[in-house]
């Protein structure tokens, strides 16, 4: 008697990419950047409408009808120097590139209107989804001095469509590591106290639906940008704590530089309000957790800016 051998789909087959759209909601078909991902969670969302009208019958539901639909997704990403920066215009704003030789400087500042949209592609080993008209609701950077720099993204787009399996190629450079960072407060000398940071760029997304004979949104509407986060310090004195009660609102510049490539990523918040600070004795030494909000300022033309230095000569 033969025994059926199950043919399960291994998760290593999964890959994810995105391409910035030049026309909203239209898959650009080329220019895709493929980003190694963890915890991939793309989802098709369909709002079913239940028919529960009374009919003199002791049942409740007499039909389920498909209403509007969309996609939503989240991915955890390690931050590579060439391809991952392409996500920043989808949450912060456009890139201005300067320089004549590598490394070129890419400066991302707050968009004057809505940020860029993209089509995301996701292959799970069975189907390839294309989610067009996508925008990000969150991009959360995490820096750990003992680990690396990562970015978790969340967003929404049009309902996924199935497409032909593409060929993916990935950034061959290493991702940024936590020990490559330097931290400067208030334009002073580099501090060695910060051990961890979380920086969250967030926008409220609203899927807008119109009477256009389509279940898909007409647009994913984007709200204003909030930049906030937290830092953990290994304490030697009250320097970092005093930013909180004194409402000093110092500038904060965090720079990661790869020693082998000289590629960099810079997080600049020229007016940073520390809104909560708590000492902890959970370790063998005292540490401090501090929450902050980046405040709009003219130096950054927004609450903050991000710079990336790499070998790409064209703007993202």
Backbone bond lengths (Angstrom), bond angles and torsions (degrees), N, CA, C in turn:
res aa  C-N    CA-C-N  psi(-1)  N-CA   C-N-CA  omega(-1)  CA-C   N-CA-C  phi
1 X - - - 1.455 - - 1.530 109.49 -
2 X 1.316 116.39 124.66 1.458 120.28 -180.00 1.521 110.04 -77.79
3 X 1.308 115.17 148.00 1.460 122.03 179.03 1.525 108.95 -113.51
4 X 1.328 116.62 128.60 1.462 120.62 177.66 1.525 110.31 -68.77
5 X 1.301 115.86 129.36 1.458 121.34 176.26 1.521 108.76 -97.78
6 X 1.326 118.19 118.62 1.460 119.05 -178.96 1.526 111.29 -64.76
7 X 1.312 116.18 140.37 1.458 122.08 178.55 1.522 108.16 -109.55
8 X 1.331 115.45 83.72 1.451 120.54 -178.06 1.525 110.79 -79.52
9 X 1.318 115.45 157.08 1.456 121.35 -177.96 1.531 108.99 -92.93
10 X 1.320 119.14 114.89 1.466 120.15 178.93 1.533 110.81 -72.17
11 X 1.324 116.25 139.92 1.462 119.84 -175.56 1.523 112.32 -70.70
12 X 1.349 118.62 -18.06 1.462 119.07 -179.29 1.525 112.54 -65.04
13 X 1.345 116.71 -15.28 1.461 119.17 179.12 1.522 112.94 -71.41
14 X 1.328 116.82 -17.04 1.460 120.29 -173.10 1.521 111.63 -68.49
15 X 1.338 116.37 140.30 1.460 120.74 168.22 1.531 109.20 -150.04
16 X 1.327 113.92 158.80 1.454 121.73 -170.85 1.520 109.31 -138.48
17 X 1.330 116.28 143.04 1.453 120.98 176.15 1.516 111.43 -150.64
18 X 1.322 115.32 172.82 1.457 120.38 -179.48 1.526 109.37 -151.30
19 X 1.328 116.12 157.13 1.461 122.28 174.56 1.519 108.30 -143.18
20 X 1.318 116.42 133.58 1.457 121.29 179.55 1.524 109.99 -67.87
21 X 1.322 115.90 137.09 1.462 121.47 -178.20 1.529 110.77 -88.94
22 X 1.323 116.25 137.80 1.465 120.60 172.40 1.518 110.76 -90.90
23 X 1.333 116.98 -23.88 1.466 123.25 174.95 1.518 107.03 -125.29
24 X 1.337 117.60 121.42 1.454 120.57 -171.45 1.530 112.24 -55.70
25 X 1.336 115.50 129.32 1.452 122.04 176.00 1.512 115.05 82.48
26 X 1.346 117.55 2.11 1.465 121.59 -179.52 1.519 110.38 -108.89
27 X 1.309 117.40 120.71 1.456 122.84 178.94 1.525 109.24 -59.00
28 X 1.342 118.88 120.71 1.464 120.00 -178.96 1.527 113.99 -70.48
29 X 1.344 117.34 -15.16 1.468 124.97 175.50 1.527 113.55 70.75
30 X 1.328 118.24 -29.00 1.471 121.29 178.61 1.531 109.23 -125.92
31 X 1.325 115.20 173.42 1.460 120.41 175.47 1.513 114.27 77.64
32 X 1.320 117.29 24.65 1.469 119.97 -177.78 1.523 111.63 -76.12
33 X 1.331 113.74 141.05 1.455 121.97 174.55 1.532 107.05 -113.28
34 X 1.321 115.40 129.40 1.464 120.60 -174.02 1.521 108.57 -105.11
35 X 1.308 115.63 126.98 1.464 121.55 -170.18 1.526 109.74 -120.57
36 X 1.347 118.36 114.08 1.469 120.33 174.95 1.525 109.89 -54.67
37 X 1.326 116.98 128.65 1.467 121.51 -170.89 1.525 111.59 -127.09
38 X 1.328 114.30 156.38 1.460 123.28 170.82 1.531 107.39 -122.76
39 X 1.317 115.45 154.43 1.472 120.70 173.43 1.530 112.08 50.92
40 X 1.327 115.97 49.30 1.457 120.63 179.57 1.528 110.31 -69.82
41 X 1.338 116.18 127.73 1.461 120.67 -178.41 1.535 111.04 -137.39
42 X 1.345 117.03 67.87 1.462 118.26 170.87 1.527 109.56 -78.93
43 X 1.321 117.01 146.53 1.459 120.10 -175.29 1.527 110.46 -147.37
44 X 1.325 116.14 136.65 1.462 121.36 170.77 1.523 108.37 -90.10
45 X 1.325 115.84 125.97 1.461 121.63 -178.58 1.521 108.46 -110.55
46 X 1.349 116.58 120.23 1.461 122.73 177.02 1.527 107.98 -123.17
47 X 1.301 117.09 123.31 1.463 121.88 179.93 1.535 108.88 -89.62
48 X 1.321 115.12 97.62 1.468 119.98 -179.52 1.530 110.14 -76.03
49 X 1.327 115.09 144.31 1.458 122.49 178.04 1.530 108.33 -108.97
50 X 1.325 115.82 121.60 1.464 120.71 -176.75 1.538 110.40 -90.50
51 X 1.310 115.52 132.50 1.477 122.02 174.71 1.532 107.56 -90.04
52 X 1.348 115.81 102.42 1.470 120.50 -176.28 1.539 110.99 -122.39
53 X 1.339 116.55 24.51 1.461 119.80 178.65 1.533 111.94 -64.33
54 X 1.313 116.19 141.31 1.471 121.41 -178.02 1.528 110.42 -69.32
55 X 1.339 115.18 134.87 1.455 121.55 -176.57 1.532 111.27 -131.38
56 X 1.309 119.39 14.56 1.460 120.78 -175.86 1.514 112.44 71.05
57 X 1.337 116.20 20.65 1.467 122.58 -179.44 1.520 107.55 -125.03
58 X 1.332 115.87 142.97 1.457 119.83 -176.03 1.502 114.29 -81.00
59 X 1.288 118.20 38.22 1.461 123.21 173.10 1.532 108.16 -116.62
60 X 1.320 116.02 158.26 1.470 118.84 -176.99 1.521 112.91 -100.88
61 X 1.329 117.55 -44.79 1.463 120.16 -172.22 1.525 110.16 -110.75
62 X 1.358 115.80 126.19 1.463 121.44 -178.18 1.524 112.43 -114.55
63 X 1.322 115.57 0.31 1.458 118.91 177.77 1.515 110.54 -178.99
64 X 1.316 116.08 153.19 1.460 122.84 172.17 1.518 107.57 -130.66
65 X 1.323 116.75 121.00 1.458 122.14 -173.30 1.524 109.34 -120.22
66 X 1.318 114.73 139.18 1.466 118.64 179.68 1.522 110.80 -72.19
67 X 1.336 114.82 127.20 1.457 120.49 173.35 1.514 109.99 -99.89
68 X 1.322 116.34 -138.47 1.461 120.25 -178.08 1.523 110.15 -75.48
69 X 1.335 115.06 163.08 1.461 119.57 -178.35 1.523 110.84 -148.96
70 X 1.296 114.94 165.29 1.465 122.68 -179.25 1.526 107.83 -165.03
71 X 1.301 116.60 -177.63 1.460 121.43 172.41 1.519 108.85 -119.91
72 X 1.322 115.72 155.36 1.454 121.62 168.74 1.522 107.65 -140.03
73 X 1.316 116.24 155.26 1.462 119.44 -173.26 1.516 110.14 -155.04
74 X 1.319 114.80 157.51 1.461 122.06 170.31 1.522 108.32 -148.97
75 X 1.327 115.96 143.85 1.465 122.36 179.52 1.526 108.79 -143.58
76 X 1.321 116.34 145.13 1.456 122.77 169.73 1.526 107.52 -104.14
77 X 1.335 115.94 128.65 1.461 121.09 -172.14 1.522 110.76 -129.59
78 X 1.316 116.97 140.98 1.457 121.01 164.34 1.529 106.95 -79.39
79 X 1.350 116.22 148.07 1.461 118.79 -172.18 1.524 110.51 -95.37
80 X 1.339 115.18 104.31 1.461 123.10 176.58 1.534 109.40 -91.07
81 X 1.341 118.52 151.41 1.465 119.96 -169.22 1.524 116.40 -77.53
82 X 1.335 119.30 -18.18 1.460 120.03 -175.64 1.521 112.62 -102.93
83 X 1.315 118.29 -52.42 1.461 120.83 -171.78 1.529 114.00 -90.28
84 X 1.329 118.23 -40.45 1.460 119.91 -176.23 1.525 113.14 -60.57
85 X 1.360 121.00 -34.29 1.465 119.55 178.33 1.524 114.44 -58.86
86 X 1.330 117.92 -18.84 1.457 120.50 178.03 1.516 113.54 -62.49
87 X 1.339 117.07 -14.54 1.462 120.64 177.81 1.529 112.36 -80.60
88 X 1.332 117.99 -22.62 1.460 120.91 -174.06 1.526 112.85 -61.42
89 X 1.354 120.54 -40.27 1.473 119.02 177.96 1.529 113.74 -63.16
90 X 1.329 117.82 -16.74 1.458 120.64 -178.62 1.528 112.30 -79.80
91 X 1.347 117.80 -10.53 1.466 120.85 -178.28 1.530 111.61 -130.14
92 X 1.326 117.98 -36.15 1.457 121.13 -177.42 1.519 111.22 -96.00
93 X 1.327 117.14 -70.13 1.454 120.41 -178.65 1.513 111.03 169.62
94 X 1.329 116.72 -173.59 1.467 121.12 -170.08 1.524 113.25 -70.29
95 X 1.309 114.00 162.19 1.459 123.77 -178.65 1.519 109.53 -101.76
96 X 1.333 116.44 132.61 1.463 122.39 168.61 1.519 107.10 -112.42
97 X 1.332 116.28 121.59 1.463 120.25 -175.62 1.520 109.33 -104.10
98 X 1.336 116.36 137.29 1.455 122.57 177.25 1.517 109.25 -132.88
99 X 1.339 114.74 161.05 1.460 120.63 179.50 1.508 111.41 113.28
100 X 1.325 115.96 155.76 1.459 121.59 -179.24 1.523 112.88 -115.00
101 X 1.335 116.51 -15.94 1.466 121.49 176.02 1.517 108.66 -138.49
102 X 1.323 115.50 161.14 1.464 120.73 178.36 1.523 110.30 -68.93
103 X 1.326 118.98 138.66 1.465 126.13 3.03 1.533 112.55 -82.94
104 X 1.327 115.67 137.42 1.461 122.55 175.87 1.526 109.00 -86.45
105 X 1.328 116.49 149.93 1.458 121.21 -177.43 1.523 110.15 -102.07
106 X 1.318 115.90 121.50 1.460 122.87 177.26 1.524 107.78 -107.47
107 X 1.334 116.29 119.83 1.459 121.13 -179.00 1.523 109.08 -112.72
108 X 1.322 115.61 118.12 1.465 122.41 -179.32 1.522 108.63 -103.66
109 X 1.339 116.18 121.70 1.457 121.08 178.86 1.521 110.01 -125.13
110 X 1.331 115.46 168.44 1.452 122.73 -178.19 1.522 111.40 -55.15
111 X 1.335 116.25 130.83 1.458 121.58 177.70 1.523 109.85 -68.70
112 X 1.347 116.73 141.49 1.461 120.28 177.29 1.523 111.30 -74.06
113 X 1.327 117.07 -24.52 1.456 122.55 174.82 1.517 109.43 -123.79
114 X 1.321 115.97 -136.61 1.455 118.88 176.85 1.525 110.03 -80.86
115 X 1.336 117.51 145.30 1.465 119.83 176.60 1.528 110.82 -69.79
116 X 1.317 115.57 173.58 1.462 121.61 -176.45 1.533 111.14 -67.08
117 X 1.321 114.67 157.61 1.464 122.06 173.13 1.522 108.88 -108.97
118 X 1.331 116.04 167.92 1.459 120.73 -178.06 1.518 109.67 -149.40
119 X 1.323 115.46 163.09 1.455 122.08 165.77 1.520 108.15 -104.66
120 X 1.317 116.12 126.92 1.463 121.54 175.91 1.519 108.81 -100.14
121 X 1.319 115.49 140.56 1.463 121.60 174.44 1.524 108.70 -118.81
122 X 1.326 115.28 136.94 1.460 120.54 -177.31 1.519 108.92 -138.87
123 X 1.326 115.32 123.07 1.466 121.43 176.05 1.520 108.49 -110.93
124 X 1.326 117.03 123.17 1.469 121.17 -176.71 1.527 113.03 -105.03
125 X 1.333 116.98 10.19 1.460 121.11 -177.30 1.518 112.43 99.57
126 X 1.342 116.28 -13.82 1.471 121.35 176.69 1.521 110.50 -121.81
127 X 1.330 115.08 -59.06 1.457 121.63 -175.73 1.529 110.68 -116.33
128 X 1.332 114.42 151.45 1.459 120.75 170.81 1.516 107.78 -109.79
129 X 1.318 115.97 116.57 1.459 121.44 178.34 1.522 109.72 -97.04
130 X 1.329 114.83 139.65 1.458 121.85 168.41 1.520 107.04 -114.02
131 X 1.333 116.32 122.24 1.463 121.81 -179.59 1.518 108.30 -116.30
132 X 1.328 115.46 96.39 1.462 121.53 -176.01 1.527 110.41 -86.77
133 X 1.343 115.10 170.75 1.459 120.25 179.50 1.510 113.39 63.12
134 X 1.336 117.07 24.00 1.465 120.87 -172.02 1.523 111.28 -84.14
135 X 1.325 114.05 141.55 1.461 121.20 173.31 1.527 108.88 -135.27
136 X 1.325 115.85 157.28 1.457 120.85 -176.25 1.524 110.86 -95.81
137 X 1.326 115.24 136.40 1.462 121.23 171.79 1.519 110.78 -94.79
138 X 1.327 117.36 -19.71 1.465 119.80 -177.95 1.522 110.48 -158.31
139 X 1.318 114.23 140.75 1.465 121.97 168.02 1.517 105.60 -135.78
140 X 1.314 116.14 110.74 1.457 121.16 -174.68 1.525 109.56 -111.42
141 X 1.329 115.00 115.28 1.456 121.73 177.03 1.528 108.76 -87.33
142 X 1.330 116.44 138.71 1.456 121.55 175.05 1.523 108.08 -129.02
143 X 1.327 114.53 124.13 1.458 121.76 178.59 1.523 108.62 -116.74
144 X 1.323 115.56 123.61 1.460 122.01 177.21 1.520 106.74 -125.33
145 X 1.322 116.90 120.05 1.460 121.09 -176.11 1.526 112.55 -57.54
146 X 1.342 117.27 -26.26 1.461 120.71 -179.27 1.523 112.89 -93.90
147 X 1.335 116.46 -4.47 1.467 119.27 -176.74 1.522 110.35 -127.89
148 X 1.325 117.67 -109.19 1.454 119.68 -173.94 1.518 110.29 -149.40
149 X 1.322 115.87 -178.20 1.456 122.77 171.94 1.526 107.48 -98.22
150 X 1.329 115.87 127.29 1.461 120.90 178.57 1.509 109.18 -128.15
151 X 1.322 115.83 166.79 1.462 121.85 178.00 1.521 108.37 -142.21
152 X 1.315 116.34 124.18 1.462 121.99 175.58 1.524 108.32 -104.03
153 X 1.327 117.08 131.20 1.457 120.33 -178.32 1.524 110.28 -119.90
154 X 1.332 114.88 151.22 1.458 123.06 172.82 1.521 107.72 -136.43
155 X 1.328 117.00 148.19 1.448 119.27 179.24 1.507 113.07 -169.02
156 X 1.341 114.17 -179.13 1.464 122.90 178.90 1.522 109.32 -137.31
157 X 1.319 115.55 155.19 1.453 120.73 177.08 1.512 110.48 -157.24
158 X 1.324 115.48 -168.66 1.456 120.78 176.34 1.526 110.05 -68.81
159 X 1.306 116.45 163.06 1.456 121.28 177.63 1.527 109.87 -57.30
160 X 1.321 118.81 138.67 1.462 120.60 -175.64 1.523 112.75 -66.90
161 X 1.323 114.37 143.94 1.466 121.52 172.51 1.519 108.09 -115.98
162 X 1.327 117.22 148.24 1.462 122.11 178.70 1.518 109.84 -85.12
163 X 1.335 115.31 132.30 1.453 120.82 -179.29 1.521 109.29 -129.08
164 X 1.340 115.61 174.10 1.465 122.08 178.38 1.530 110.14 -71.29
165 X 1.305 117.12 145.15 1.457 122.52 -179.53 1.529 110.43 -60.29
166 X 1.354 117.22 119.42 1.466 120.34 178.21 1.529 111.03 -85.82
167 X 1.323 115.61 173.06 1.458 121.89 173.36 1.520 108.25 -102.48
168 X 1.311 116.21 124.66 1.462 120.94 -177.15 1.522 110.44 -101.45
169 X 1.334 115.27 144.66 1.467 121.26 172.21 1.527 107.55 -133.96
170 X 1.319 116.92 146.01 1.453 120.73 -169.05 1.529 111.59 -122.61
171 X 1.329 114.03 153.80 1.457 122.13 175.67 1.525 109.35 -56.98
172 X 1.331 117.17 127.53 1.463 121.04 -177.68 1.531 112.39 -92.20
173 X 1.331 117.15 -4.66 1.457 120.53 177.26 1.524 110.41 -77.10
174 X 1.317 118.39 155.89 1.466 119.99 175.18 1.522 110.94 -71.45
175 X 1.328 116.31 155.88 1.457 118.38 174.08 1.529 110.04 -79.86
176 X 1.352 114.84 166.65 1.463 120.14 -179.04 1.530 110.69 -71.54
177 X 1.328 115.93 138.42 1.461 122.66 179.45 1.526 110.11 -106.96
178 X 1.329 115.22 151.40 1.449 120.03 -174.65 1.513 114.15 -61.91
179 X 1.342 117.56 -36.78 1.464 120.08 -176.95 1.519 112.14 -70.13
180 X 1.319 118.41 -10.13 1.470 121.86 179.05 1.528 112.61 -79.79
181 X 1.333 117.01 -0.95 1.468 121.46 -173.54 1.521 112.43 -87.09
182 X 1.339 115.17 148.74 1.462 122.84 165.14 1.527 107.29 -129.74
183 X 1.340 116.14 147.80 1.462 122.14 -173.59 1.522 108.97 -128.45
184 X 1.347 115.34 128.64 1.460 120.54 179.48 1.520 109.13 -126.78
185 X 1.339 116.54 126.90 1.460 122.96 175.95 1.524 109.42 -107.41
186 X 1.333 115.50 136.72 1.472 123.04 173.13 1.524 112.64 53.99
187 X 1.323 117.15 33.51 1.453 121.06 176.17 1.512 114.77 69.91
188 X 1.332 118.25 14.08 1.458 121.83 -177.51 1.510 112.60 -87.13
189 X 1.319 115.43 -154.67 1.460 120.90 177.82 1.524 109.45 -82.08
190 X 1.318 115.64 160.63 1.464 120.39 -178.52 1.521 110.65 -62.11
191 X 1.335 115.49 137.06 1.463 121.92 179.09 1.519 109.49 -100.02
192 X 1.337 116.21 142.25 1.465 120.03 177.24 1.521 111.48 -107.93
193 X 1.344 117.43 19.86 1.459 120.50 -175.17 1.524 113.47 -88.56
194 X 1.340 118.62 -30.10 1.458 120.15 -174.73 1.527 110.77 -76.52
195 X 1.325 116.50 129.81 1.458 121.02 179.31 1.528 112.59 -110.91
196 X 1.334 117.21 -25.39 1.462 121.10 -179.28 1.521 109.50 -146.62
197 X 1.325 115.58 149.98 1.459 121.52 174.96 1.517 110.20 -146.19
198 X 1.314 115.26 142.11 1.455 122.18 168.34 1.517 107.71 -123.32
199 X 1.323 117.65 126.55 1.465 123.35 177.79 1.517 108.14 -124.62
200 X 1.334 115.89 119.49 1.461 121.05 -176.08 1.522 110.42 -113.27
201 X 1.332 116.00 121.83 1.460 122.97 170.04 1.521 106.60 -98.92
202 X 1.324 117.21 122.74 1.466 120.11 -172.78 1.523 110.66 -135.62
203 X 1.315 115.26 142.65 1.461 123.66 172.99 1.525 108.14 -139.54
204 X 1.323 116.40 142.78 1.458 120.28 174.69 1.521 108.97 -79.00
205 X 1.330 116.31 130.28 1.467 121.77 176.81 1.523 109.48 -107.12
206 X 1.327 115.47 140.86 1.464 121.41 175.39 1.523 108.47 -131.74
207 X 1.324 116.62 118.69 1.464 120.73 175.39 1.526 107.75 -76.32
208 X 1.340 116.58 118.39 1.462 121.90 -178.32 1.530 109.10 -102.48
209 X 1.319 116.05 129.47 1.464 121.45 -177.69 1.528 109.03 -115.28
210 X 1.316 115.78 138.13 1.462 121.32 178.28 1.516 110.79 -123.83
211 X 1.324 115.52 163.76 1.466 121.01 178.94 1.527 108.82 -81.25
212 X 1.332 114.99 77.53 1.463 120.65 -175.33 1.532 110.47 -127.79
213 X 1.337 116.78 26.08 1.460 122.26 177.74 1.528 111.66 57.73
214 X 1.337 116.00 41.99 1.458 121.38 178.97 1.508 109.33 -147.63
215 X 1.338 115.84 141.13 1.465 120.64 175.57 1.518 112.44 -78.64
216 X 1.323 116.95 -16.17 1.458 121.27 -177.89 1.522 111.22 -78.42
217 X 1.324 117.79 156.97 1.463 120.35 173.22 1.524 110.33 -63.45
218 X 1.326 115.26 152.80 1.464 118.56 169.69 1.529 109.56 -77.53
219 X 1.321 116.37 -30.35 1.460 121.08 178.81 1.528 109.01 -162.18
220 X 1.320 116.18 149.45 1.464 121.83 166.46 1.531 105.96 -94.61
221 X 1.325 115.77 105.57 1.468 120.78 -175.09 1.524 109.90 -79.97
222 X 1.348 116.08 141.08 1.459 122.47 -173.19 1.530 110.06 -115.01
223 X 1.325 116.30 131.08 1.452 122.08 176.50 1.520 112.26 -89.35
224 X 1.350 117.28 -174.02 1.468 121.52 -178.19 1.522 112.42 -69.00
225 X 1.322 114.55 161.78 1.469 121.80 -175.68 1.519 111.18 -90.71
226 X 1.316 116.49 133.99 1.463 124.17 170.56 1.519 108.56 -117.20
227 X 1.347 116.81 130.62 1.458 121.98 174.72 1.522 107.86 -117.83
228 X 1.312 116.20 121.76 1.467 120.57 -178.91 1.517 108.41 -154.28
229 X 1.321 115.31 173.16 1.454 117.50 179.61 1.506 112.58 173.39
230 X 1.318 115.27 -157.01 1.457 121.41 -179.38 1.527 109.26 -149.39
231 X 1.314 114.71 155.32 1.458 121.76 176.73 1.525 108.94 -133.17
232 X 1.317 115.62 148.59 1.459 121.76 174.31 1.525 108.37 -117.10
233 X 1.328 115.53 129.66 1.461 121.58 -177.57 1.522 110.09 -119.10
234 X 1.321 115.67 143.54 1.446 121.87 167.11 1.523 106.69 -89.93
235 X 1.337 115.92 118.77 1.459 121.76 -162.66 1.524 112.27 -87.51
236 X 1.345 115.46 131.68 1.465 122.28 169.21 1.523 111.68 -116.99
237 X 1.349 116.39 -25.70 1.467 121.67 179.04 1.526 107.73 -159.40
238 X 1.338 117.01 -164.49 1.466 121.48 -176.50 1.527 113.74 -92.22
239 X 1.316 118.50 11.00 1.467 120.93 -173.49 1.524 111.99 -53.28
240 X 1.319 117.07 -53.61 1.473 119.88 -177.22 1.534 111.26 -74.93
241 X 1.311 117.17 -37.68 1.468 119.36 179.64 1.524 111.30 -60.67
242 X 1.319 117.82 -39.06 1.465 121.04 -175.02 1.530 112.90 -64.99
243 X 1.327 118.17 -19.71 1.469 118.58 174.75 1.525 111.05 -59.67
244 X 1.333 116.94 -28.56 1.472 121.94 -177.49 1.537 112.81 -76.87
245 X 1.340 121.35 -62.28 1.460 118.63 -177.12 1.526 113.56 -69.59
246 X 1.349 117.64 -28.38 1.462 120.65 -179.03 1.526 113.23 -85.15
247 X 1.339 116.09 -7.46 1.477 121.28 -179.35 1.532 111.08 50.64
248 X 1.323 115.21 46.44 1.462 121.42 -175.37 1.529 112.36 -67.63
249 X 1.333 116.49 -36.60 1.467 123.23 -178.84 1.538 111.62 53.66
250 X 1.337 117.73 61.75 1.465 121.02 -177.92 1.526 111.65 -75.53
251 X 1.308 115.22 164.74 1.459 119.82 167.70 1.518 108.83 -75.30
252 X 1.334 115.93 147.26 1.462 122.07 177.80 1.522 107.99 -131.14
253 X 1.320 116.78 125.90 1.466 121.97 176.91 1.522 108.11 -128.27
254 X 1.320 116.32 120.37 1.461 122.58 179.45 1.527 107.74 -117.11
255 X 1.318 116.74 120.90 1.464 122.33 -174.58 1.517 109.74 -122.54
256 X 1.323 116.76 127.39 1.460 121.85 172.52 1.521 107.93 -110.66
257 X 1.331 116.53 127.87 1.465 121.92 -177.87 1.521 109.51 -126.30
258 X 1.323 116.34 122.64 1.462 119.97 177.25 1.524 109.57 -79.33
259 X 1.327 119.25 123.52 1.471 120.65 -175.65 1.526 113.78 -68.73
260 X 1.316 118.07 -25.92 1.467 119.99 -176.98 1.526 112.94 -86.72
261 X 1.346 117.74 -29.01 1.466 121.20 -176.81 1.525 113.16 -110.68
262 X 1.342 117.44 -17.88 1.467 123.64 -170.49 1.521 112.87 62.34
263 X 1.326 117.48 15.57 1.461 120.45 172.27 1.529 108.85 -73.78
264 X 1.333 115.48 148.25 1.459 119.74 -176.48 1.523 111.06 -137.28
265 X 1.324 115.22 158.13 1.459 121.98 163.25 1.522 106.59 -133.85
266 X 1.335 115.59 135.18 1.457 122.39 -175.32 1.525 108.67 -125.63
267 X 1.318 116.00 127.67 1.464 122.24 172.45 1.527 107.30 -106.56
268 X 1.321 117.02 119.00 1.465 121.38 -178.06 1.522 109.81 -121.90
269 X 1.319 115.53 123.88 1.465 122.86 173.66 1.520 106.65 -129.20
270 X 1.322 117.12 102.26 1.458 120.96 -171.03 1.522 113.76 -79.47
271 X 1.327 117.00 -8.20 1.473 121.13 175.45 1.517 107.00 -144.03
272 X 1.327 115.80 97.92 1.464 121.32 -171.28 1.528 109.02 -116.67
273 X 1.332 116.60 113.05 1.467 121.72 -178.63 1.517 109.85 -93.27
274 X 1.337 116.09 121.31 1.461 121.12 176.50 1.529 108.04 -89.11
275 X 1.310 116.81 114.86 1.468 122.57 -169.81 1.522 113.86 -103.64
276 X 1.322 117.67 -8.67 1.457 121.40 178.14 1.512 108.15 -160.29
277 X 1.335 116.52 140.54 1.465 120.25 177.99 1.521 109.15 -146.76
278 X 1.327 116.03 131.09 1.460 120.99 -174.87 1.521 110.03 -136.92
279 X 1.347 115.83 125.13 1.459 120.14 174.19 1.529 110.23 -78.61
280 X 1.313 116.17 150.01 1.460 121.18 179.58 1.522 109.96 -137.97
281 X 1.345 115.42 139.35 1.469 120.17 175.22 1.524 110.87 -114.08
282 X 1.326 116.40 31.17 1.463 120.64 -178.72 1.523 112.26 -73.78
283 X 1.340 117.31 -14.71 1.463 121.24 177.88 1.532 108.50 -109.01
284 X 1.306 115.71 -175.30 1.462 119.94 177.86 1.523 111.66 -74.23
285 X 1.324 116.86 -13.08 1.462 122.15 179.13 1.525 108.19 -131.12
286 X 1.310 116.07 158.57 1.459 121.90 -177.55 1.521 110.25 -75.13
287 X 1.325 115.41 133.74 1.461 117.93 172.01 1.525 110.05 -130.25
288 X 1.315 114.67 170.55 1.458 122.27 -173.62 1.517 109.18 -132.96
289 X 1.326 116.53 128.74 1.462 121.99 172.99 1.526 108.28 -106.78
290 X 1.318 116.74 127.90 1.464 121.23 -176.16 1.521 109.93 -131.34
291 X 1.342 116.23 130.58 1.460 122.64 174.60 1.521 109.18 -92.69
292 X 1.325 116.14 144.85 1.459 119.60 -179.44 1.522 110.94 -139.89
293 X 1.326 115.50 158.63 1.457 123.61 172.48 1.519 108.08 -129.65
294 X 1.317 117.31 129.95 1.458 121.19 175.78 1.527 108.65 -81.17
295 X 1.337 116.08 127.39 1.454 122.91 -174.55 1.534 109.54 -101.43
296 X 1.329 115.80 141.42 1.470 119.75 178.32 1.525 110.48 -54.02
297 X 1.334 115.42 137.03 1.464 120.99 177.31 1.518 109.33 -151.37
298 X 1.318 116.46 155.99 1.464 120.56 -175.41 1.526 112.05 -76.05
299 X 1.332 117.44 -24.21 1.466 119.75 178.45 1.523 111.06 -61.23
300 X 1.346 116.38 -43.64 1.465 121.40 -179.06 1.522 112.20 -93.54
301 X 1.334 116.83 -5.47 1.480 121.37 -174.27 1.524 111.07 54.41
302 X 1.319 115.50 36.53 1.457 122.36 -177.55 1.519 108.00 164.70
303 X 1.320 118.51 -168.69 1.466 119.98 176.76 1.524 112.99 -70.95
304 X 1.312 117.08 -21.56 1.453 121.14 -179.62 1.509 109.95 -177.11
305 X 1.303 116.61 171.58 1.458 121.52 176.06 1.520 109.07 -138.25
306 X 1.327 114.60 162.79 1.465 121.59 177.00 1.523 108.02 -127.95
307 X 1.320 116.01 133.70 1.460 121.19 173.88 1.522 109.76 -116.97
308 X 1.328 115.51 142.05 1.460 121.66 174.78 1.520 107.72 -129.09
309 X 1.312 116.53 129.87 1.455 122.51 175.08 1.519 108.18 -109.93
310 X 1.348 115.12 120.38 1.461 119.47 -179.96 1.523 109.68 -155.57
311 X 1.327 116.70 -169.71 1.462 121.69 -173.93 1.521 113.33 -89.00
312 X 1.329 118.73 0.41 1.464 119.97 -179.67 1.524 109.71 -81.71
313 X 1.328 116.50 125.02 1.459 121.21 -176.90 1.523 112.74 -88.74
314 X 1.330 118.15 -20.35 1.454 121.74 -179.19 1.520 111.50 -93.16
315 X 1.330 116.21 148.92 1.454 121.03 177.69 1.530 109.59 -66.98
316 X 1.331 115.65 148.83 1.465 120.97 177.86 1.536 109.46 -75.88
